[in-house]
Amino acid sequence: MPKEKKDTGQQSTGAEKGKEIKIVTKHVVTPSDLEKNPRAVKLLYIISLSNGISEKALMSLLYLMTQNGYDLGYSFTLLTQSPTSRDVLNELTMLKYLGFVEVGANKKLIISSAGKEFLEAHLNIVGGDAETIKKLFSDLKPKIQPLDVEVDVKTKRRL
């Protein structure tokens, strides 16, 4: 059987026909993706309760919340008595990318105005857990406050 010649899109005169490349930008994460992730919305709610919280203090707070019976489903690893979680870091990155969380000059996480608007519109995702989270936050705040002070001192030294 003879092989068929495939049309390569070139003319026999040797001139190549150019192809256009169309670049379409697509967001990696959208607010609708966040709506489908109640754990990240609860994380945003926890950040909104604070008046700025360091990542280290937030990790400790979430770890202590787990120890006190409120488990958000994060897995933690203890590194030199400091809990850390890749899942929390990934969700924080997502919240920063969406512009819902900002990092202030003092290295603390702060909810942005866009984050507040999103949270007000989607507070039903947090649901009945809002009161539980608020109570745990107020109970555990004295335990994590030294970590925030430590971050403040280190930040002031660098300036």
C-alpha positions as CSV (number, residue, x, y, z in Angstrom):
1,M,0.0,0.0,0.0
2,P,1.3,3.4,-0.9
3,K,1.8,5.8,2.0
4,E,-0.3,8.9,1.9
5,K,1.5,12.2,2.0
6,K,0.5,14.4,4.8
7,D,-0.1,18.1,4.2
8,T,2.4,20.0,6.4
9,G,0.8,23.3,5.7
10,Q,3.7,24.6,3.7
11,Q,3.5,25.8,0.1
12,S,5.8,24.3,-2.5
13,T,7.3,27.7,-3.2
14,G,9.3,27.4,0.1
15,A,7.5,30.2,1.8
16,E,6.2,29.2,5.2
17,K,2.8,30.1,6.4
18,G,2.9,31.7,9.8
19,K,0.6,30.4,12.6
20,E,-0.8,32.7,15.1
21,I,-0.5,31.9,18.8
22,K,-3.3,33.2,20.9
23,I,-2.4,33.5,24.6
24,V,-5.3,33.3,27.0
25,T,-4.8,34.1,30.6
26,K,-6.6,32.0,33.1
27,H,-6.7,32.5,36.9
28,V,-5.2,29.6,38.8
29,V,-7.6,30.1,41.6
30,T,-10.9,31.9,41.5
31,P,-13.3,33.1,44.2
32,S,-15.7,30.3,43.2
33,D,-13.0,27.8,43.9
34,L,-12.8,29.3,47.4
35,E,-16.5,28.9,47.8
36,K,-16.1,25.2,47.3
37,N,-13.5,25.0,50.1
38,P,-15.2,25.6,53.4
39,R,-11.9,25.0,55.3
40,A,-10.2,27.9,53.5
41,V,-13.3,30.1,54.2
42,K,-13.0,29.2,57.9
43,L,-9.3,30.1,57.8
44,L,-10.2,33.5,56.3
45,Y,-12.7,33.9,59.1
46,I,-10.1,33.1,61.8
47,I,-7.7,35.7,60.2
48,S,-10.6,38.2,60.2
49,L,-11.0,37.8,64.0
50,S,-7.5,38.9,64.7
51,N,-6.2,42.4,64.2
52,G,-3.2,41.0,62.3
53,I,-1.7,37.6,63.1
54,S,1.7,36.2,62.2
55,E,1.9,32.9,60.2
56,K,3.7,31.3,63.2
57,A,0.9,32.3,65.6
58,L,-1.8,31.2,63.2
59,M,-0.2,27.8,62.9
60,S,-0.1,27.5,66.6
61,L,-3.6,28.7,67.0
62,L,-4.9,26.1,64.5
63,Y,-2.9,23.4,66.2
64,L,-4.2,24.4,69.6
65,M,-7.8,24.4,68.2
66,T,-7.2,20.8,67.0
67,Q,-5.9,19.9,70.5
68,N,-9.1,21.5,72.0
69,G,-11.4,19.4,69.9
70,Y,-12.1,21.6,66.9
71,D,-10.4,19.9,64.0
72,L,-10.4,21.7,60.6
73,G,-8.7,18.7,59.0
74,Y,-5.1,20.1,58.8
75,S,-2.3,17.7,59.4
76,F,0.5,19.3,61.5
77,T,4.2,18.5,61.9
78,L,6.0,19.6,65.0
79,L,9.4,21.3,64.2
80,T,11.2,22.3,67.3
81,Q,8.0,22.6,69.3
82,S,6.4,24.8,66.5
83,P,3.6,23.2,64.5
84,T,3.6,23.6,60.8
85,S,1.3,22.5,58.1
86,R,1.8,22.4,54.3
87,D,-2.0,22.5,53.9
88,V,-2.3,25.7,55.8
89,L,0.5,27.3,53.8
90,N,-1.1,26.3,50.5
91,E,-4.5,27.8,51.6
92,L,-2.8,31.0,52.8
93,T,-1.1,31.3,49.4
94,M,-4.5,30.9,47.7
95,L,-6.0,33.6,50.0
96,K,-3.1,35.9,49.2
97,Y,-3.3,35.2,45.5
98,L,-7.0,36.1,45.5
99,G,-6.2,39.3,47.4
100,F,-8.3,38.4,50.4
101,V,-5.4,38.4,52.8
102,E,-2.5,40.8,52.8
103,V,0.9,40.7,54.6
104,G,1.4,44.0,56.5
105,A,4.8,45.7,57.0
106,N,5.0,44.0,60.4
107,K,4.8,40.6,58.7
108,K,1.3,39.9,60.0
109,L,-1.6,38.5,58.0
110,I,-4.5,41.0,57.6
111,I,-7.8,40.4,55.9
112,S,-8.3,42.9,53.0
113,S,-11.4,44.8,52.1
114,A,-12.1,42.3,49.3
115,G,-11.7,39.5,51.8
116,K,-14.2,41.2,54.2
117,E,-16.7,41.5,51.4
118,F,-16.3,37.9,50.4
119,L,-16.6,36.7,54.0
120,E,-19.8,38.8,54.5
121,A,-21.3,37.4,51.4
122,H,-20.3,33.8,52.3
123,L,-20.6,33.7,56.0
124,N,-23.1,30.9,55.6
125,I,-20.2,28.6,54.7
126,V,-18.8,29.1,58.2
127,G,-22.3,28.5,59.5
128,G,-22.8,27.5,63.1
129,D,-19.0,27.0,63.6
130,A,-18.6,30.8,63.8
131,E,-19.5,31.0,67.5
132,T,-17.3,28.0,68.3
133,I,-14.3,29.5,66.4
134,K,-14.8,32.9,68.0
135,K,-14.9,31.3,71.5
136,L,-11.8,29.2,70.9
137,F,-10.0,32.2,69.4
138,S,-10.7,34.3,72.5
139,D,-9.7,31.4,74.8
140,L,-6.5,30.6,73.0
141,K,-5.4,34.1,72.1
142,P,-3.3,34.5,75.3
143,K,-1.4,31.4,74.4
144,I,-0.4,32.6,70.9
145,Q,0.2,36.3,71.8
146,P,3.8,35.8,72.7
147,L,4.5,34.4,69.2
148,D,3.1,37.6,67.7
149,V,5.3,39.7,70.0
150,E,8.3,37.6,69.0
151,V,7.6,38.4,65.3
152,D,7.2,42.1,66.2
153,V,10.5,42.2,67.9
154,K,12.3,40.4,65.1
155,T,10.7,42.7,62.5
156,K,11.7,45.8,64.4
157,R,15.3,44.6,64.7
158,R,15.5,44.3,60.9
159,L,14.2,47.8,60.3
